Amino acid sequence: MKIFVDENIPLITVSELRLLGHDVMDIRGTKFEGISDEELWGNVLKEKRLLITTDKGFLQNRYEKHHGILIVRLKQPNRSKIHQKVLKGINLFKEKEWPMRTVIMQDSFHSAWKRKK
């Protein structure tokens, strides 16, 4: 699956996703590091990738045409908890089911939306 990870996703998660065979775009260490959320969203759309982030602001994009949004929202986040939630969340749906789908992984439950075409 083609994935775009926001800067707030742990590097261990990026490595694990790549080991699982995903094509992961990580902007850390590139000229795009630190870009605005609007620019990041534009790149996600242009690249046709699933976005993985901890930034709840991307929830506003759930009604747009997109290739998937996975948001991790925890009360006391740390790298390990975020990592576990991302790996659990990514496996909730098959690759072909992610387009137009938004998932929020929280401490004890998750929410999912599917945009109507």
C-alpha positions in Angstrom: 0.0 0.0 0.0 1.2 3.5 -0.7 1.4 5.4 2.6 2.4 8.9 3.6 3.4 9.3 7.3 3.3 12.6 9.1 6.3 13.7 11.0 4.7 12.7 14.3 4.7 9.0 13.5 7.6 7.1 15.1 10.5 6.0 12.9 10.1 2.4 14.2 6.6 2.5 12.7 8.0 3.6 9.3 10.5 0.8 9.4 7.9 -1.8 10.3 5.5 -0.7 7.6 8.3 -1.0 5.1 9.2 -4.4 6.3 5.6 -5.4 5.8 6.0 -4.4 2.1 4.3 -1.0 2.1 5.6 1.9 0.0 6.1 4.5 2.8 6.8 8.2 2.1 8.4 9.9 5.2 9.2 13.6 4.8 11.6 13.8 7.7 15.1 14.8 6.5 13.7 16.1 3.1 13.0 19.6 1.9 9.3 19.0 2.7 10.0 18.6 6.5 8.0 21.2 8.4 5.6 22.1 5.6 2.1 23.3 6.5 -0.8 20.8 6.9 -2.3 22.2 3.7 0.8 21.5 1.7 1.2 18.1 3.3 -2.4 17.2 2.4 -1.8 18.4 -1.2 1.2 16.0 -1.4 -0.8 13.2 0.0 -3.5 13.7 -2.6 -1.1 14.1 -5.5 0.8 11.0 -4.5 -2.5 9.0 -4.0 -1.4 7.8 -0.5 -3.0 6.8 2.7 -2.2 9.4 5.3 -1.1 8.3 8.8 -0.9 11.0 11.5 -1.6 12.0 15.1 -2.9 15.4 13.9 -6.7 15.5 14.4 -6.9 18.5 12.1 -6.9 16.2 9.1 -10.3 14.9 10.2 -11.7 17.9 8.4 -10.6 16.3 5.1 -12.7 13.2 5.6 -15.4 14.4 3.2 -13.0 15.0 0.4 -12.0 12.5 -2.2 -8.9 10.8 -0.7 -7.0 7.5 -0.4 -7.5 7.0 3.3 -6.7 8.8 6.6 -5.6 7.0 9.7 -5.4 9.3 12.8 -4.0 8.1 16.1 -5.5 10.1 19.1 -4.3 8.9 22.5 -4.6 10.6 25.9 -1.0 9.9 26.9 0.8 9.1 23.6 4.3 7.8 23.4 6.2 6.1 20.5 5.3 2.6 21.6 1.5 3.3 21.9 1.4 5.2 18.6 3.3 2.4 16.9 0.9 -0.3 18.2 -2.2 1.7 17.2 -0.9 2.4 13.7 -0.1 -1.3 13.1 -3.5 -2.3 14.5 -5.3 0.4 12.5 -3.6 -0.4 9.2 -4.9 -4.0 9.4 -8.5 -3.1 10.0 -9.1 -2.9 6.2 -7.7 -4.3 3.0 -5.8 -1.9 0.7 -8.7 -1.6 -1.7 -11.0 -0.7 1.2 -9.0 2.4 2.4 -9.8 4.9 -0.3 -12.4 7.4 1.0 -12.1 5.8 4.5 -11.1 7.7 7.7 -10.2 5.9 10.8 -9.5 7.3 14.3 -7.6 5.0 16.6 -8.1 6.0 20.3 -7.1 4.4 23.6 -9.8 1.9 23.9 -11.8 2.0 20.7 -11.7 3.3 17.1 -14.1 5.1 14.8 -14.3 4.8 11.0 -16.1 6.7 8.3 -16.5 5.9 4.6 -17.2 8.8 2.3 -19.9 8.2 -0.2 -18.8 8.4 -3.8 
